[in-house]
Amino acid sequence: MAQEPAGNAGAQGQPSPAKEGPSEPSFWDGFPAMLFLVAAIVFARWFILEPFKIPSGSMEPTLFGHEDYGDRIVTNKLAYVTPGRVWLVAAVSAALIALGFLASKSWRSIRATIIGALIAVGVIGGIFFAWARDAVASQPQRFEVVVFQYNEEWSGKAPKDINYIKRLVGLPGDQIVVSGGDLYLRKGGKDEIVRKWKERPEMQETVWYPVAKAWSPFVHERPKPNDPRIAEIQKQIETLRFPWKGAEAGTPGAALESRSLRLDGTAPVTLTYGFDVTNIYLKQGRWPFTHVGCPLAHLPGIQTQEGAVVRNPASRSESITAYVANTWEGVQCPNCKEIVFPIASTEPGNEPLLKLRSTFDDGTPAKFFYGGDHIVGDLRLDLEINVESAGSIALEVGCSLHRALWSIGGQPPAVAADDAAAHAVQTSAPPLAPGKHTLSLAYVDATVIALLDGKEFERRLIDVQPPGRAANGIDTVARVTFEGLRGTLTRLNLWRDLYYTCMLQAGGPARRALDEGSDIDRETGNYVSRRFRDGEYMMMGDNSPSSSDGRVWGHVPREKFVGRASFVWWPPSRWRFIR
């Protein structure tokens, strides 16, 4: 019997399939596709969205600024354009999508057609959805964060446009007054305070800056066990852990634990924040400070013939250049481990603690500085307590010029008839039921705001006028009193509001270079701008003492607007929409 050839054994008499030829090259594999994508990216960057890096700290705490690792943001360049520009951008976007669809012959594939349609709907629909939400083709609004072209000619330099980012505080027709850390509008001879929470509520939540957070983790180095100053440094660390007076060891009715404060209700307990709250703001990053009198920076008793003290070779540096993550934690000297808290340049007797250096150790100029030492009167006090048996709680926060008071479960706050600085919550609050509760009391922008368990309890407006020089001699008020209450306090945080200064403070001394028509009122010390004409806007930085802005170089014309800052896209740990 004849045998079947081995090569055809698997075919069982059927013909072999024909070998497929090379597939047709795709449009997206060729050079034209690269040109198309480059054109689309350039178009989107110049007319829709553009990325920027924040190089300085003038907008902190809203935007983190640094020459190397500052926030990367995306700017909406359609925010302030005309409706005609929006239609033009939508039409060009549609044309680019259609060109890519036709050039790639995507109609041959149902899948590619669906993808193309989704892209078209996403881009074109997104533009018109943003238009409907006033995100594009809208009028500039107060407290929006704006990217604009700053012309160095405004500061007396050669004409050159540079992209700047600030917060819009003044609109056409406005006359701005800066007093006591707040903004006012001058209308008909009367000054009306500008309330951030009213005009832009989400901004107010963004700019609350932490002053103290009880029991929060910190990053300071502990001294070595054989360090003769270990007890002093340990005490400073404990102060950081709980910077409130009134719960020291042996205090009746209170027992301070590692993560909480135990209240047994046997005696009244009053907690008072132990320091003044100032507007000093340490820019996060490198800090060229010298710790005056550091015992480990130099070799004691050894001098050269010229009289200079010899540097201690074991010293890391004569200056403090630590990377600070949370400035409310204070500054720690890398040599002796002493912690300066709260942040201050001098101690009460005007003895210098931290001296600002004009250069880093390598001789490069120092651009990072703090500004101001004004007492901040707009504060917020937050606490969380687990109640076991009812009692009364009394909160008080603000400053000696204006303060908010709130009594829960007790008698209304005792306010003298002639005490115009006290503003009590007027709605009666019964004792807290057993269980976990949160309380928040703020005096901010001439408003008393009280929240109970996350819900607004009362919002009371206060009629005020700019305090002028009266704001220079005020004291911080932040206290809470427990009486008859048994339970555990697990959170006690203090926050401050932005503090707008009248003059720019660069590297220490105040610098006055006001826009023509603006002035510093000699009687009150307040900054008073000129009245802005149509198409003129005033910009200021959130970190006012360290921001060169409209107080110095005046208004920004509308035609200089680039767009509205929308969101932070890098680094991922700081992803957020810009408020």
ZIPELIN-V775281 format. One record per run of one state. SS is the DSSP state (alpha for helix, beta for strand, coil for the rest). FROM is the first residue (numbers start at 1). TO is the last residue. If there is no record, write none. Layout:
BEGIN
<<SS | FROM | TO> <SS | FROM | TO>>
END
This chain:
BEGIN
<<coil | 1 | 5> <alpha | 6 | 8> <coil | 9 | 26> <alpha | 27 | 29> <coil | 30 | 30> <alpha | 31 | 47> <coil | 48 | 48> <beta | 49 | 53> <coil | 54 | 71> <beta | 72 | 76> <coil | 77 | 82> <alpha | 83 | 103> <coil | 104 | 105> <alpha | 106 | 108> <coil | 109 | 109> <alpha | 110 | 132> <coil | 133 | 144> <beta | 145 | 151> <alpha | 152 | 155> <coil | 156 | 160> <beta | 161 | 170> <coil | 171 | 175> <beta | 176 | 179> <coil | 180 | 180> <beta | 181 | 187> <coil | 188 | 189> <beta | 190 | 193> <coil | 194 | 195> <alpha | 196 | 199> <coil | 200 | 200> <alpha | 201 | 207> <coil | 208 | 208> <beta | 209 | 213> <coil | 214 | 229> <alpha | 230 | 241> <coil | 242 | 243> <beta | 244 | 245> <coil | 246 | 253> <beta | 254 | 256> <coil | 257 | 260> <beta | 261 | 264> <coil | 265 | 268> <beta | 269 | 273> <coil | 274 | 277> <beta | 278 | 278> <coil | 279 | 288> <beta | 289 | 291> <coil | 292 | 297> <beta | 298 | 303> <coil | 304 | 308> <beta | 309 | 311> <coil | 312 | 318> <beta | 319 | 320> <coil | 321 | 326> <alpha | 327 | 329> <coil | 330 | 330> <beta | 331 | 332> <coil | 333 | 338> <beta | 339 | 340> <coil | 341 | 345> <beta | 346 | 346> <coil | 347 | 351> <beta | 352 | 352> <coil | 353 | 353> <beta | 354 | 356> <coil | 357 | 358> <beta | 359 | 359> <coil | 360 | 364> <beta | 365 | 365> <coil | 366 | 374> <beta | 375 | 375> <coil | 376 | 378> <beta | 379 | 389> <coil | 390 | 391> <beta | 392 | 399> <coil | 400 | 402> <beta | 403 | 408> <coil | 409 | 421> <beta | 422 | 424> <coil | 425 | 434> <beta | 435 | 443> <coil | 444 | 446> <beta | 447 | 452> <coil | 453 | 454> <beta | 455 | 461> <coil | 462 | 467> <alpha | 468 | 473> <coil | 474 | 475> <beta | 476 | 483> <coil | 484 | 485> <beta | 486 | 496> <coil | 497 | 499> <beta | 500 | 500> <coil | 501 | 503> <beta | 504 | 505> <coil | 506 | 509> <beta | 510 | 511> <coil | 512 | 518> <beta | 519 | 520> <coil | 521 | 526> <beta | 527 | 528> <coil | 529 | 535> <beta | 536 | 540> <coil | 541 | 543> <alpha | 544 | 546> <coil | 547 | 549> <alpha | 550 | 553> <coil | 554 | 555> <beta | 556 | 557> <alpha | 558 | 560> <beta | 561 | 570> <coil | 571 | 571> <alpha | 572 | 574> <coil | 575 | 575> <beta | 576 | 577> <coil | 578 | 579>>
END
